[in-house]
């Protein structure tokens, strides 16, 4: 590695809390699907900031919007009206079919926190103080702050921080009977990812989401979709629930909202949109002028580029090719996903090793645990780039 990498890695070791096991590379530049390290070596990026840079790196429209706003007004807080924020809220409502109100924050976990507070406020107003229970899915991931972590269905991320917040229970994904049994008179919401992301890219079935909507309607419970990773055309449609034809009462957004800048949002419709009153929730930076300008430019560029269509077509082609690779090498047990949100599960526990070998060969992918490799490329990805990914994987998995 170059001198600059050595310097940064040494500073990181001394001055950062050890919350990440960072890979041995220093990226200094990006353009679309491509990253460049401090030695000038190029890489193809199939992680996209964990699904945040849906437009790819250094998109000129977003850069221009940010530069203009940075030179005009950066921050005045949510105590006042500012340019772009209300326009962005209208734009998000339109993108999601209309009838939504928005609260802006700074991240996915903040969006989940806001949705949980909203659900509890709504539940207590309708059925009293005992109505605060939320049903979520096993293997789900909703964030690392305490309410979001309590909603997460992964003991490995929770145990070190117990006791967690009360009022959460978890059921197996796609098990309709278990979901029906878990919703009680004290339940205020069901919280689901249409496609579980960090848990390993496990999609909900269409029957399951339809049943979740039915159960919530029958029991007068809010249905919340965590679209932090699936949103903004990642699975083809603007939001994953639109591809399923099942509309939630509340949804959470972040990641690609501003193409990698820190942005999050809670969208609520119907009676849920009336649950909060002034003072119930807030954010110093949420929906600030710069972030809102970046988000508007991001949405416009995604639509102009028809990147949802590209995500659906390129994703389908990649899944088919990965299935052929599985048959050819015998190293892949399963291929799953929707759009350009794809994972392969390996037969052998070699995911970390394979991801590192890919990095050494100039292809950036994400390993989840010992057996799962996740692919979340920018939505500008084409079959030219996926061919390089496939050749790299075939060489590594075939050799094994």
C-alpha positions in Angstrom: 0.0 0.0 0.0 1.1 3.6 -0.6 2.5 6.1 1.9 -0.9 7.9 2.2 -2.7 4.7 3.0 -0.1 3.8 5.7 -0.5 7.3 7.2 -4.3 7.2 7.3 -4.4 3.6 8.6 -2.0 4.5 11.4 -4.1 7.5 12.4 -7.3 5.4 12.3 -5.7 2.8 14.6 -4.8 5.4 17.2 -7.8 7.8 17.1 -10.9 5.9 16.1 -13.0 3.7 18.3 -12.7 0.1 16.9 -16.2 -0.2 15.6 -15.2 -1.3 12.1 -12.8 -3.9 10.7 -11.7 -1.8 7.8 -10.4 -3.3 4.6 -6.8 -2.4 3.6 -7.6 0.2 0.9 -7.9 4.0 0.8 -10.3 5.2 -1.8 -9.6 8.8 -2.9 -11.7 9.3 -6.0 -14.8 8.0 -7.7 -16.8 8.2 -11.0 -19.9 6.2 -11.6 -19.2 2.6 -11.0 -15.5 3.2 -10.5 -13.3 3.9 -7.5 -9.7 4.8 -7.4 -7.3 4.2 -4.5 -4.4 6.4 -3.3 -2.0 4.6 -5.6 -4.2 5.2 -8.7 -5.5 1.7 -9.0 -9.1 1.4 -10.3 -11.9 -0.7 -8.8 -15.4 -1.7 -9.8 -17.8 -0.9 -7.0 -20.5 -3.4 -6.2 -21.2 -2.0 -2.7 -22.1 1.7 -3.5 -21.6 2.8 0.1 -23.8 -0.1 1.2 -26.5 0.8 -1.3 -26.3 4.6 -0.8 -24.7 5.9 -4.1 -27.5 4.7 -6.4 -26.4 7.3 -9.0 -22.8 6.2 -8.7 -19.9 8.3 -7.4 -19.4 12.0 -8.1 -22.5 12.5 -10.1 -22.3 15.9 -11.7 -25.9 16.9 -11.1 -25.7 16.3 -7.4 -22.3 17.9 -7.1 -23.6 21.0 -8.8 -26.7 21.2 -6.7 -24.6 20.9 -3.5 -22.1 23.5 -4.6 -24.8 26.0 -5.5 -26.5 25.6 -2.1 -23.3 25.6 -0.1 -22.6 29.0 -1.6 -26.1 30.3 -0.8 -27.2 28.9 2.6 -26.1 25.9 4.6 -28.1 25.8 7.8 -30.7 27.7 9.8 -32.5 24.8 11.6 -36.0 23.5 11.4 -37.4 26.4 13.4 -37.8 28.2 10.1 -38.9 27.6 6.5 -36.0 27.0 4.0 -35.8 26.4 0.3 -36.1 22.9 -1.1 -37.3 21.1 2.1 -41.0 21.4 1.4 -40.5 20.8 -2.3 -38.6 17.6 -1.5 -41.4 16.4 0.8 -43.9 17.0 -2.1 -41.6 15.2 -4.5 -41.3 12.1 -2.2 -45.1 12.0 -1.7 -45.6 12.1 -5.5 -43.0 9.4 -6.0 -44.8 7.2 -3.5 -48.2 7.8 -5.1 -49.4 10.8 -3.1 -51.0 11.3 0.3 -47.8 11.3 2.4 -46.4 13.7 5.0 -42.6 13.6 5.8 -40.3 14.1 8.7 -36.6 14.6 7.7 -33.7 13.3 9.7 -30.1 12.3 9.0 -29.8 8.5 8.7 -31.7 5.2 8.4 -31.5 4.4 12.1 -32.9 7.9 12.9 -35.7 7.3 10.5 -36.5 4.0 12.3 -36.4 5.8 15.7 -38.9 8.4 14.3 -41.2 5.7 12.9 -41.2 3.8 16.2 -42.0 7.0 18.2 -44.8 7.8 15.6 -46.2 4.3 16.0 -46.3 4.4 19.8 -47.8 7.9 19.8 -50.5 6.7 17.4 -51.1 3.5 19.3 -51.4 5.1 22.7 -53.8 7.7 21.4 -56.1 5.0 19.9 -56.0 2.3 22.6 -54.2 3.6 25.7 -50.8 3.4 27.3 -50.4 -0.4 26.9 -50.5 -0.1 23.1 -46.8 0.2 22.3 -45.9 -3.4 21.1 -44.2 -3.7 17.7 -43.8 -6.9 15.7 -40.6 -7.2 13.5 -38.9 -10.1 11.7 -36.2 -12.4 12.7 -32.9 -11.7 10.9 -34.0 -8.1 10.3 -31.8 -5.1 10.6 -33.2 -1.6 11.5 -30.2 0.2 12.9 -27.9 0.5 15.9 -29.5 3.1 18.2 -31.5 1.6 21.1 -35.0 1.5 19.7 -33.8 0.5 16.2 -31.5 -2.1 17.7 -34.4 -3.4 19.8 -36.4 -3.7 16.6 -33.6 -5.6 14.9 -34.0 -9.4 14.8 -30.4 -10.4 15.3 -29.2 -11.4 18.8 -25.5 -11.2 17.7 -25.9 -7.4 17.5 -28.1 -7.0 20.6 -26.6 -9.2 23.3 -23.7 -7.0 24.3 -26.1 -4.1 24.9 -28.9 -5.8 26.8 -31.2 -5.0 28.3 -32.9 -3.5 25.3 -36.1 -1.5 25.1 -39.3 -3.5 25.9 -42.2 -3.9 23.5 -40.7 -5.7 20.6 -41.2 -9.3 19.4 -39.8 -11.1 16.3 -41.3 -13.7 14.0 -39.8 -15.7 11.1 -40.0 -13.9 7.8 -42.7 -15.1 5.4 -44.5 -17.1 8.1 -48.0 -15.7 7.9 -49.4 -17.8 10.8 -46.6 -16.6 13.1 -47.3 -13.0 12.2 -51.0 -13.4 12.7 -50.4 -14.9 16.2 -47.9 -12.2 17.2 -50.2 -9.2 16.6 -52.2 -8.6 19.9 -54.5 -5.8 21.1 -51.4 -4.1 22.5 -49.7 -4.1 19.1 -49.3 -0.7 17.5 -47.3 -1.6 14.4 -45.7 -4.3 12.3 -42.3 -3.4 11.0 -40.8 -5.1 7.9 -38.1 -4.8 5.3 -39.6 -5.7 1.9 -36.2 -7.2 1.2 -34.0 -7.9 4.3 -30.7 -6.2 3.4 -28.0 -6.5 6.0 -29.5 -9.8 7.2 -28.5 -11.4 3.8 -30.9 -10.2 1.1 -34.0 -12.2 1.9 -37.1 -10.9 0.0 -40.6 -11.1 1.5 -43.0 -13.1 -0.6 -45.9 -11.3 -2.3 -48.3 -13.5 -0.3 -46.6 -12.5 3.0 -46.7 -8.7 2.4 -50.3 -9.0 1.3 -51.1 -10.9 4.4 -49.3 -8.4 6.6 -51.5 -5.6 5.1 -54.6 -7.6 5.7 -53.7 -8.4 9.3 -52.8 -4.8 10.1 -56.1 -3.6 8.6 -58.2 -6.2 10.5 -56.4 -5.5 13.8 -56.1 -1.7 13.3 -52.3 -1.8 13.4 -49.9 0.3 11.4 -47.8 -1.4 8.7 -44.3 0.1 8.5 -41.9 -0.7 5.7 -38.2 -0.1 6.3 -37.1 1.1 2.8 -33.7 2.4 3.9 -31.9 0.0 1.6 -34.6 -0.9 -0.9 -35.7 2.7 -1.7 -34.9 4.9 -4.7 -35.2 2.4 -7.5 -32.9 -0.2 -6.0 -35.4 -3.0 -6.8 -36.8 -1.4 -9.9 -39.7 0.6 -8.7 -39.1 3.8 -6.8 -39.9 1.9 -3.5 -39.9 -1.8 -3.2 -43.5 -2.0 -1.8 -44.7 -0.6 -5.2 -43.3 -3.7 -6.9 -45.3 -5.8 -4.4 -48.5 -3.7 -4.8 -48.8 -3.4 -1.0 -48.8 0.2 0.4 -47.7 0.7 4.0 -49.0 3.3 6.5 -45.4 4.5 7.3 -42.1 4.0 5.5 -38.5 4.9 6.4 -35.9 6.2 3.9 -32.2 7.0 3.9 -29.1 5.8 2.1 -29.7 6.8 -1.5 -32.1 9.7 -0.7 -29.2 12.2 -1.3 -26.9 9.8 -3.1 -24.7 9.1 -0.1 -25.0 12.3 1.8 -26.4 11.9 5.3 -30.2 12.0 4.8 -33.2 10.2 6.2 -36.9 10.5 6.2 -40.1 9.1 7.7 -43.2 9.2 5.5 -46.6 8.7 7.0 -50.1 8.5 5.4 -53.7 8.4 6.7 -54.2 8.7 10.5 -50.5 8.0 11.1 -49.7 11.4 9.4 -51.7 13.1 12.2 -50.1 11.4 15.2 -47.3 13.8 15.9 -47.8 17.3 17.4 -45.2 20.1 17.6 -42.5 19.1 20.1 -43.0 15.4 19.8 -40.0 14.9 17.6 -37.2 16.9 16.0 -33.9 17.2 14.3 -31.3 19.9 14.2 -30.0 19.1 10.7 -32.7 17.0 9.1 -33.9 18.3 5.8 -31.4 21.1 5.7 -31.0 23.2 2.5 -27.9 21.4 1.2 -29.2 17.9 1.8 -32.6 18.8 0.3 -31.0 20.2 -2.8 -28.9 17.1 -3.2 -31.9 14.8 -2.7 -34.0 16.7 -5.4 -31.1 16.4 -7.8 -30.7 12.7 -7.0 -34.3 11.9 -7.6 -34.4 13.9 -10.9 -31.2 12.1 -12.2 -32.5 8.7 -11.2 -35.7 9.3 -13.2 -34.0 10.9 -16.2 -31.6 8.0 -16.4 -34.5 5.5 -16.1 -32.3 3.7 -13.6 -35.1 1.8 -12.1 -35.7 0.1 -15.4 -31.9 -0.6 -15.6 -31.8 -2.0 -12.1 -34.6 -4.4 -12.9 -33.1 -5.5 -16.2 -29.5 -5.7 -15.1 -30.4 -7.3 -11.8 -32.4 -10.0 -13.6 -29.6 -10.8 -16.0 -27.1 -10.9 -13.1 -29.3 -13.3 -11.1 -29.6 -15.6 -14.1 -25.8 -15.5 -14.7 -25.1 -16.2 -11.0 -27.5 -19.2 -11.2 -25.4 -20.5 -14.1 -22.3 -19.9 -12.2 -23.7 -21.9 -9.3 -24.4 -24.8 -11.5 -21.0 -24.6 -13.1 -18.9 -24.3 -10.0 -20.9 -26.1 -7.4 -19.8 -23.4 -4.9 -23.0 -21.5 -4.6 -26.0 -22.9 -2.6 -28.5 -20.1 -3.4 -29.0 -16.9 -5.4 -31.6 -14.4 -4.3 -32.7 -10.8 -4.5 -34.7 -8.2 -6.4 -33.4 -5.6 -8.9 -29.8 -4.7 -8.1 -30.0 -6.0 -4.5 -28.6 -9.5 -4.8 -26.9 -12.1 -2.7 -25.3 -15.5 -3.2 -24.9 -18.0 -0.4 -21.8 -20.1 -0.6 -21.7 -23.8 0.1 -18.5 -23.3 2.1 -17.8 -20.6 4.7 -15.5 -18.6 2.5 -17.4 -15.3 2.0 -14.8 -13.1 3.8 -11.9 -14.8 1.9 -13.7 -14.4 -1.5 -14.5 -10.7 -0.8 -10.9 -10.0 0.1 -9.6 -11.8 -3.0 -12.1 -9.8 -5.2 -10.8 -6.6 -3.6 -7.2 -7.5 -4.5 -8.4 -8.0 -8.1 -10.1 -4.7 -8.2 -13.7 -5.7 -7.6 -15.4 -4.4 -4.4 -18.1 -6.6 -2.9 -19.6 -7.1 0.5 -19.4 -10.3 2.7 -22.1 -10.9 5.3 -21.0 -13.4 7.8 -19.1 -16.5 6.6 -21.3 -17.6 3.6 -23.1 -14.7 2.1 -21.8 -12.3 -0.6 -24.0 -9.2 -1.3 -24.0 -7.1 -4.4 -25.4 -3.5 -4.3 -23.9 -1.7 -7.2 -24.8 1.8 -8.3 -27.9 1.6 -10.5 -25.8 2.8 -13.5 -24.4 -0.7 -13.5 -24.6 -2.5 -16.9 -23.8 -6.0 -18.1 -20.3 -4.8 -19.1 -19.5 -4.4 -15.4 -21.4 -7.5 -14.2 -19.4 -9.5 -16.8 -16.2 -8.5 -15.0 -17.8 -9.4 -11.6 -18.8 -12.8 -13.0 -15.4 -13.6 -14.5 -13.7 -12.7 -11.2 -16.1 -14.8 -9.1 -15.8 -17.7 -11.5 -12.0 -17.6 -11.3 -12.0 -17.6 -7.5 -14.9 -20.0 -6.9 -13.9 -22.3 -9.8 -10.3 -22.6 -8.5 -11.6 -23.7 -5.1 
